[in-house]
Amino acid sequence: MTYCNFLMAGEATTSLSKAAQSIYVEVYQSGTASGVGPKRTRKLILDMLSPLHIGLSLPDLQLAEMTAVNINWSDDGSESPNDLAKSSARHVLEIANVLATEPTYVTASAEGGVGICYKRNGIYADIECFNSGEIWAMISDPSSEPKAWKVENTPTKIGAAVIDINNHLTSNV
């Protein structure tokens, strides 16, 4: 599928439909497979859609790229991400975007929800948005014990967690 086919498909809306998500994923994969790179591919798609006023945002695209969504959750004893977890994750991604702290990847969580994951300089961190509505953050580096804490679902508290994670990720640079 070409970028033009994606634009002509007309399936994208402000909240990505399942059809738009699959079209986006196909375009994203073909763009990254051709060597363009994930960030550049996202930017190209956003630039193409902007004049059409479709309203896609970076958080929408990051959620559409979520990994591990095709797992058989009942065999695993867990649940796939629900709408509450996805909504919380979108909120976290919006704040991370404003704070210029882009995650390495977004994935479905084995605990039922969405994981927003960061890996840099030997440090792993994530913010998990659970199906229950709870949000937890975690930072793990080789030199200390992992740190985990509950994050209140407010812009201020989410922003503080994102800043804390970013400070740890960039402290060894």
N, C-alpha and C positions, 0 to 999 in steps of 0.2 A: 504494500500500500504506500502510495506517495503522500507527501504533505498536502498536495492539491486534493487528493481523494479524501483526506481527513477533513479538509475544509468543506468539501462538497457534500459530505455525508450528512451534515446538518443535525447531528445527534447531540452535540454539546449544548448544555444549558448551564445556568449558574450553579446548580448542584448537579454534578456529573451523573448522568444516568448510567446504568450498567452497560448499555451499548456504547456510550461515549467513552466510558472507562476502558472497554476492550479495544476500541479504536485508538484511543490515546496510547495504551500500552503497546499496541502493534507499531505505531509510529515511533514511540520512544525507543523500542527495541531495535527497529530498523535504523534509526538515527544513531544510536550508540554502537550498533554492530558495524556501521559504516565508518567508525572511527571519529565521529563528531564529538563524542563525549556527553555524559549525562547533563551537565549544567548547560552546555551550549545547546543541546537538543531541546531542553525545557525552554530556554530563552527563545529559540527559533519558533517553537509552537506558540508561546505567549505573544511574541511579536506578530505572528500571522493572524492570531485570533483577535488581537486588540482592536483593529479597525472594524471588526464585526460586532463589537460590543457584546461578546458572548459572556464575559465576566469570569473567565477562569482565573484562578489565582494560583500562586506557587503552592500553598497548602493543599488545594484541590489536586494539583498534579502529583504532589508527594504522596497523598493518600491513594491516588490511582495507581501509583507504583508500588504499593504495599506488597511485600513478599509474604510467603507462607499462607496465602488465603485459600489455597486449594487443598489444604490438608483435610483428611477425614477426621473431624473434631470428635465425633462420638467414639471412634476407636481409641483416641488419645485421652479420653476422659475429660475433655475441656470443651469450651464453647468458642465459636467463631466470634469476631468482634461484632458487637451490636451497635445500634445507632447512637446510643449514649456514649460509648467508648470512642466511636468515630468523631462525634461532635466535640468531645473533650480534646481528642488528638488534633483536630483541625484548629481549635483554639490555641493549643500549645504551639502548633506549627506557625500560626499567624504571629504569635509573640516572638518565637525564635527567628522568624523572618525579619521582623522589625529590628531585632537585636543582632542581625547578621550572624546568626549561629545555626548554619544549615546542618541538619543531621547527615550522617553517613548513609543511613537507610531507615526506612519505616517498615515495620513488620507486624504481622499478627502475633499476639503474645500467647504463649502456651498456657498462661494463667487466665485467659479469656479477656481479650481487649486488644489494644494497639500499643506497640513498643516503638518509641522514637529513639533511635540508637546513634551514638557517637563513638568513633574510634579514631584516636590521634595520639601520636607520640607514646605508644604503649599503654595508653589509658583508655578504658572503656567506661562509658556512662550511658544512662538511658533515663527516659521519662516514660513510665507506663501508665496508660489510661485504661483502667479496668472497666469491664461491663457493669460493675456495681456503681460506677461514678467516681470511685476513688482514683486519685492520682498519686503515684509514688515516683521519686527520683532516686538514682543510685549512681555512685562513682566508685570505680575500682582501678587502682593502679598497683604496680608491682612493689612499691615501697611502703604501703600502708594497708591497714584493714579496710575492706569495703565500707562505704558510708551510704546508708539508705535512710530516707525520711519521707514522711507523708507531706504532700503539697496541697494546700488549699486551692480550690478551683476559682481563683481570682486573678486578674491580670497582674497585680503586684506580686503575689506569691509565686505564680508561674514564672514571671520575669526574673524574680530573685533566684529561682532554681536554675533557669537557663543561664543566667550570668554566673552562678557558682560553677556549673558544669563547664562553661566556656573558659573561666579562669583556670580550672584544673587542666583542661585540654591544652591550653596555651602556656602553662607555667614553665614547661621545659623547652620552649622554643627560643 
